[in-house]
C-alpha cells in the first residue's frame, strides 16, 4: 500500500506546521529545563526563595533570547529526519547567538544579582537538548520507524571506498526498504584495508572479490569510482567470471552525470559496454566549434548511419543555418530526419534521398543548398561483404568520395571532412584499401583547392549498426553461441559520441591535407569483450552461452594499426587528437586513377581492380596475396 502521510486527500501538504509547533514546544521545554538544572547545579540542589525568584523572573527572558534566534536562523525550516553535520553547525550558531541575546537581556534586567555561571551551564544543557531532539527524528527514521516496510534485502559489495562509495552506502542506510544490505567494501588502496565506513568493513582489494562474493552470497557488485573506470570494471568483471557468480554488476554515475542532475540521488545503472573501455572524458573547445559551425549550411552524407546521425545531432547543438541529410537508404534517412527534427527547433532539416556516386545529384545539392561544411560519412563498412563485391567497394568508398570532394572543390565549400578507419593503415582488405584511396583523394584535392580537406581516422565504434557488439548481443538474446573468428583478435573501440565530438574538434584545427588520428587507448581483446557482455547479461560464459571460433576471415587482421611507419605524427595541441602527415599523390595522378577505376568498375573486372588498388596503394596486401605467400612458404 502506498502511504500518503503528510498529504490530505486533495494533495496539499499537511503536518509540517504541526511538526514545527512540536519543535517549538520541545525547545521551550528544553530551555526551561536547562535553566532549572543550571540553577540546581549552581546552588548544589539547595535553592533558596530568592534564587527561585531569580529563576522564574529570568525564564521568559531566556526563552525569548533563545527562541527568537532559533526562528531567524532557520532551526524550524529543516527536515530533521534528514539531519546531518550541516544541521549541527546551524544549531551551534543559533544556540551561541541565543546565549549572547539571553545573557544580555537577563543581565540588563538583573544587573549584578544574577549568577553568571548559570548562563554558561544552562547553555550547555540547551545545546545538548536541542541536538538531542533534532537527531532523535533521524534515529526514529533510521532505526524505529515502519519496521514492517523493510523487505528481504539483497547483499551487495561496493568497489571503491571513497566519497562516491560512502555516498552510496549512506543512501542505502537512509532509504527505507532500499533492498540493499551492504556487506562491505573492496578497494585497491592498502591504507584503507581493515578500516570501516559507517561501521561497514573495507575487506581488501579487488582480488578478494571471488572469495567475498561466495562468503556473503552477494547479489550485486556496485562500482563506485569517480576516476577512469575501464580497468577496474574489466577487473571486477573478470573476478565475477572467475567466481562463477551470477551477481549483477552495477555502476555509479560519473561526476559529469551527477553535475548534469544536481541535487538528485545517486541512481545506479547497469554496466554498459562503453564502461569497459575506461576512456577519459573528451575535452572540447566548444566555443571554437560553435564559431566554426554557427550560421553555416552543413551537408552530412551517410546521414542515416550511426556516425552520420550522431554528426547531425551534435552539429545541431552549435546553431547551423541548415542541415542537409544525404543518404541512399530511404528507411534510415526517414528515421534520421524524424529524430533530428524533434531536436532541430528553428533550424531547417532537409532530407535528400540519393547516392554520393551520383555526380549530378551532388551538383544539384551544392547549387540549391550551398553547403559550406561537408561531413562525408557515407561508406560501405562490412569487411567480408566487400571482399566479394570489389567494384561496389571501389565505387562507394573511393569514387563517391572523389566525386563529393570534387563537388566541394568546384562549389568552393569551406571544409570537407572524410570519416576514415584504422583499416586504411597497411590494408589487408578491400574495405581498408578503398578507404585509404579515399584518404589519398582528400589529400590530393587539398593540394589544389581553397577548400580545407581533411580526414579523421579511428577504430571501431561501439554499438554501431552491424558492429561486433550488436551481433554478440543478438546472439546472447537467442541463447548463443557467440561466434568469434579467433581468441586473440584485438580491436580499438570508442563510443560514437566521443568519436563525433573529436571529429568536430579536428575540423577546427585543420589547415588542409591532414589525416587526423583519434587517440583510441589500448586495443581490447574481442574474447574479453564477449565474456563481459555475457556476464553483463546476467549469464555465465561457457555455461549459459557457448563461445565458438569460426576462423579468421579473408582480409581480417589479428590487430589493427592507427598509423603507418612512414607517417609523420605531429601533436595537434589536443591530447586526444594527433596529426599524421604523409606525402600524398599528385592531383593529376589521383584523377587518372579515378578515371581508370571508374572504367574497371563498369566492366566488373574485379581481379584488375585489385591489381590497380595495389598499384595505387603499395602497402595493400589483399587476402589472395597473403594466401599465396603462405602456401609458398609452407611448400
N, C-alpha and C positions, 0 to 999 in steps of 0.2 A: 504494500500500500504506500502511495506517495503521500508523505506528510506535508501539511500546509501550515505548520506552526509559524506564527509571525505574520500571517495574512488572513484577512477575513474573506468571506465568500465573494466579495466584489473585487478582490485582488489588491486592495490597498494595504499598505504595511501597517501593522498594529503591534503593540507590545514594546516598542522601543522607548516611548515616553515612560512606560511603567518601569522598564529597566533603569532608566536614568533617575527616576524618583527613588527607586530602591537603593541605588548607589548613593544618592544624596542622604537618604536616611541612615545608611550604613556609615557614611563619613561623619555625619552628625554624632552618631553613637561613638565612633572611634575617637573623635576629638574630645568629647565629654569624658569618656573612659580614660583617655590618655592623660588629660589634666588631673583627673581624680587620682589615678595611680601615681602620678608625679608628686602630688601633694602628700599622699600616704608615704611614699618613699622619703620625701624631703623631711617629714616630721616623724619618721620611724613608726608609722602606723598609730600615732597618738596625736590626732588633730584637735586643737583647742577651738573653742567657739569663734574666736577672731579669725583663725586661719580658714575655718569653714565659710565664714562670711566673705573672705577674700576670694575663695574658690567660686562661690555662687555668683558673686558680682563680676568676676572676670570671665566666666564661661561664655556669656553672649558675645563679648569682645573677641574671645579666642575663636568661637565658631565663625563669626563674620570675617576675622582675619585670615582664616584658612579657606573657607568655602568660596569667598569671592575670587582669590587667585586660582583655586581649583577650577572654577567656572570659566574664567577668561583664559586660562592656559590649557583648556580643552581636555580636562580629565574626564568629561562626561560625553565626549564625542566619539571615543574609540569603541571598537567591538572587542570587548575584553576577553572573550573566549579565544581570540587570536593574539593575546598579549605576548609581547616579545621584549627584547632588550631595549628597543626604542621607547617602548612604553615605560620601562623602568627609568630611563633617563628623564622622561617627561614628569614622572612622579617626583623624582629627586628635585627637579627645577621648581615644580609647583609647591612642594612642601617647604623648600628653602625660602621661597617668596612668602609663603604663609607664615613661616617663623618670624620673618622680619616685620610683616604687617601686623600680626597679632601681638608681637612683643612691643611694637611702637604704641599700639592702641592701649594695651594694658598698662605699660609704664607711664603713658601720658595721663591716664586716669588715676593710677595708684601711686605715682611718683616713686619714692624710695621705699614704700611699705611692702612692695611685692618681692618675694624671693626669686632672684634671677635663676637659680638652679632649676626651679620648677619649669621655666620656659624651655630650657635645654632638654631636661628629662622628658617632658611631655612631647617635645618634637620627635624624639627617638621613637616613642610609643606610637605617635600618629603616623610617622613614616612607615613603620613596620605594619601597622594596622591597615593602612591604605593599600600597601603592596599585597598584604595577605588577602584582602577582599578581592582585589583585581585578579590575582593569579589563581584564586580559588575557582573562578569561572573557567579558566583554561584546564585546571586539574579535573573539574567536573566533566568538561567536554572530552578530554583525552582518556579518562580512566573510569568515570562513573556513569556517564550519560548513555542511555539507549543500548545496554548490553545486548539486547535482542537483535540489534541491527548488524552485529558482527557475524559475517558469513565465514564459512570454511576458507582459509587463506591459502594462497599459492606461496610456495617457498621460492625466494629469489636471492640471487647474488648480484652485487654491484661491482663492476670492474671500474676502478678509479675512485680512490678515497680522497678526492679533492673537493673544491667548492661545489661542483656540479653533483657529485655523489652525495655530499651532505645534504644538498637541497632536495634530492630525490628521496633520501631517507626521511628527512623531516616532513616532506609532503605525505609520504606513506604513513608516518606515525600520526599525523594530524587528521588524515582523512578517514572518517568512519566508513567501515565496510569497503576499504580500498581493495581488499582481496589480496594484499601483498604482505607476507611476513618476511622481512629481510633477514636472511641467515647470517650475512656478513659481507665484508668487502674483500676484493683482491686488488693489489696494487704492486707494481714492479719497483717501487721505491722502498728499499730495505729499512729506511729510517721510520717508516710508518708501521712496519710489521709488529704484531703483538700489542698494538695500541687499540683504542676504542673511540668510536664516534657515537654520541648519544647511547652509550653502553652497548653498541654493536661492534663486534670484533673485526679487526683487519687481519686476515689469516696469513697472507704472503703474496707471492707473485702469481702471474697468470698460469705458470706451470702447475700450480696446485689445483686448477680448475677441475680436471677429471676426478681427482680424489674428493673434492668438496661437493661436486655435483652428485656423486653417489652417496656420500655421507649424509647429506641433508635432503636427498630426493628432490633436487632443485627442478622447478618447472620453468623458471625464467632466468636468463642471464641478461643483465642490463648494463650496457656500455655507457659510461658517464665520463667522457673525457673531452675537454674543450679543444685541445690541440689536434694536430694531424692524426687521423684515426685509422688510416688504412692498414698499417702494420699490426696494430693491436686488434682490429676487427678480424683480420685474417688469422692472427694467433689464437684468438678466442674461438673462432670457427673451427680451426684445426684441433683445438683442445676438446671441443664438444664432439667432433668426429671420433677422436681417439677414445673418448669416454664411452662411446656408444649411446650417448644420452639423446633423448628426444626433447630436451629443454628448448624452449623458444628463445631466440636471440632478439633482443630489442635494443634500441639506441636512443640516447637523449638528443634533443635538437642541438644544432651548432649555436655558437654565440650569435652569429648573424641572424639565424632563425628566431632566436629569443628577442633580439633587438627589433626585429620586424613586428613582433607582437608583445610590446612591453606590458608588464603587469599580469600577463596570463600565466596559468600554471604550466609547469613543465609537462608536456604531453609526450609520452614515449611512443615511438613508432617502430615498425618492423625494419630490420636492416635491408637496405636496397643494394643492388649490385654496385652502384656508384660508391657506396660507403667502403667497399672492399679495396678501392683504388687508393684512398688516403691522399688525394691530391690537395695541394694548398689552394686556398681561396684565390680566385682570379682577381688581380688588381688592375683596375682600368682607369685611364684618364678620361672620364666621362665627358667633361666639358669639351675636350678636344674632339671626341667622337661626335658630340652634338653639333659642334661647329662644322664638321665635315659633312654631316647628313642633313641638317636642318634646312628646310626650304628647297630641297633638291628632288628632282624626279628620279626614282630608283627602279631599275629593272632587275628582277630576280628570275633567272632561268632555272628550270627544275624546281619550281616553287611548290609543287605538290609532294616533294620528297621530304624526308626527315630534316635534313640540313636546310633545304630551301625554305621550308615552312618556318623553321626557327629563325632563319635570317630575316624573313619578313616580319615576324613578331618583334624581334629585337630592333630592327630598323624603325619600326613604328613608334618606339619609345622616344626617338630623337626628333620627331616632328618633320618628316619629309613632306614635300609638296604633293607627292603622288607615289604610289607603289604599284608597279605593273608586274603581274604574275604570269609567267610563261611556262607552260607545261604541255606535253603531248598526251598525258594520261588524263582523260576527262574526269573520271571519278576523283582522283587525287586532287585535281585542280578545284573541283567543286567543294570538297571538304576544306581545302586550304583557304579558299575565298571566304567560305562561311565563317571559319574560325577567325580570320583576320578582320572581317567586317564587324564582328562582335566587339573588337578592341580598337577599331580604327578611329572612332569619333568622327571628326570632320574631314579626315584625310581620305581622298579618293582611292579606292582599291579597284584596279582594272584587271580582270582575268583575260588572258589571251591563250586560246587553245591552238597549239601547233608545236612544231619541232624547230630546234635551232639548226637543223640540217636544211631548212627552207630559207634560202637567201632572200627571196622576195618578201617573205613574211617578216624577216628581220628588218629589212629596209622600211617596210610599212610601219612597224613598231617604232623605229627610230624617228621617222618623219612625223608620225602622229603624236607620240608621247615625249619625244626629245629627252630620253633618259640621260642624266649626267653621270650616274653611278650604275655600273653593270656588275652584278654579282652572279657569276656563272657557276651554278651548282649542278646543271644538267649533265648527267653521265650515266653510262651503264657500269655497274659495280660488281656484279656477281661473277667472280673469277672463273669457276668451272664452265659456266654458260658461255662466256666469251671465248674460251679455248676452242669451241666448236662453231663459233659464229664470228669469225675473224673480221669479215667485211663489215658487219654491224658495229663491232668494237671500233674499227678504224673510222667509220662514218660518224658515229655518235660521240666518241671520246676525243678524237683528234680533229677530223674535218669540221664537225659542228663548232668546236672551239675556235678553229681557224676562221670560220665564217662569222661567228659572233664578234671575234676580235677585229676582224676586217671591217665589219659594220660600225663598231665603236670608233675605230680609227677614222673611217670615212665621214662619220657624222660628228666627229670631234667631241666625243664624250670626255668627261673629266677623268674618270678612273674605270679600269676594267680589272676585275679580280677573278682569278681561276681557283676553284677548290680542287686541290690535288691530294695525293695519297702517298704514304710511305712505300707503297708497292711500285712507285715510279723509280725507286733507287735500285740500281743494278737489277732491272726487271727480269723475272723468270717466267712471267705470264704475259699473255696478250693484253690483258687489262692493264697491267703495270706499264707495259711498253707504250700503249696508246696514251696513257696519262702523262708519261714522260715526254712523248711527242707533243702533247698539248702544252706542257710547260715550255718546251722549246719554241712553240708558235708564239706564246706570250712574250718570251724574251726577244724573239725576232721583231715583233711589232714595236716593242719598247725602243728599239734602236732607231726607228724612223718616224715615230709618232709623237704628237704633242700630248696624246692621251697617256696617262700613267698606267702601265701594265704591270701586274704582279701576280704571283701565285702563292698560295698558302698550303703547306704540306703537313699532314698529320696522320695518325694511325686510325684504329677502329673507333667507331662511335657507339657508345653503349645504347642499346635499345632501339637502334635504327631499324627500319623495315628490312627484313631478311638477314639481320645480324645473327651471329652465332648465339648470343644470349637469348634472343627471342625464339630461336629454334630450340634451344635447350628447355626453355620454359614450356613450349608447346609439347615437347617430348615428355617432360615431367608430368604435365596435366594428363597425358594419355597413359601414364604408368610406366614409361620407359620403353626400351632402353634409351639412354643418351648416347649419341654416336659422335665419336671423336676420330680424327684422322691419325693422330699419334700422341702418346702420353707426354712427350717432351716438347710439343709445339708451344711456342710463346707468341704473344701479340701485345702491342701497345694499345691501351684503351683510354678514352676520355669521354666525358659526357657531352652531349650535343650542345648544351647551354654554354659550357665553358669554351668549347671549340668556336662557337659563333662569336662569343664575346672577344676572343683573341683575334679572330678573323677581322672584325670591325676595327680593333685596335691597330692591327697591321696595316689596314688601309690608310690610316692617318700617318703612318711612318714612311710610306713608300715614296721614293723618288723616281721609280720606274725601272723595270727589269729585274727586280729581286724575286727570289724564291724564299719566302718566309717559312721557317720551321717552328712549329709549336713544341714547347717542352712537354714531353709525354711521360716523364717519370720513368719508373722501371717497367720493363715488359713483364707480363703476367702469364704464368703457365695456364693454358686453356683447361687442363685437367683440374687444377686447383679451383678455377672459376666454376667448373661444372659441379665439383663436390660441394662447394659452398652454396651454390644455387639449390642443390638438393636439400642441404641442411636448412637453408632459409625457408624452404617449403614445408618444414616440419617432418622431413623424411630422412632416412639413413642411406648413404651411398653404399652400393653393392649389397644392400639388404632389401630395401624397398624399391630402389631404382638401380638397375644394372648400367654399367658403362661399357660400351662396345667400341672397339677400334676398327676402322674401315680402311686404313692405309692412306698415305699422302696422295693427294690428287695431282694431276698434271698441272704444272705452273705454280704450285704452292711451295713456300719456303718453310723451313723449321722456325726461323725467326726473321723478322723484318728489320731493315735499317732505315734511319731517317735522313742520312746524308751519305754521299759518296766520298771516297778518299780524295777525289780530285776537286771536290767542292771546297771553297774558301769560306769558313764560317766567321761571321762578324757579329759582335754584340749589337743589339738593336737599342739598348737603353731600357728595355723591359725584361725582367728576369725570366719570363715565360715564353719569350719570342727570340729566335735567332735569325740572322740573315745569311743565306747561302748565295755566294756569288760564283758563277761559273761562266766560262766562255760559251756563249750561245752561237748558234749557226747564223750566218748572214741572212738577211730578209729574202734575198733572191734565191738562196738555196732552199729555204723553207717553202717558198712559193712553188718552186719546181717539184719538191717532194709532194706538196699538197695536190698539185695537178696530176702527178703520176699515180698517187694513191687513190685519188678520186676515180681515175680511169680503171684501175685494177679492181676497185670495189664494184663498179658497174659490170665488169667481166666476171666477177665472182671467183677469181683465181687466188685462192687462199694461200697456197704454197708460195707464190710470188709475192703476195702481200707480206708474209712473214719475212721473206728474204729482204724486201725493201725496208721493213722496220728494223731489221738487224743492221742493214747498211746505214740507216739513219741514226740508230742508237747502238753504238759498238758494244756497250755493256749488256745488251739484251741477249740472254741465253734462254731460248724457248725450251719447252719440255722435250721436244723431239731431239734437239741437240744434246741436252743433258743425258737422255736415254741412250743415244748413240755413243756418247763418250763413255758412259758407264759400261756398255756392252763391250767396247773396245778394250777398256781397262781389264775387264773380267776375263777376256779371251787372251 
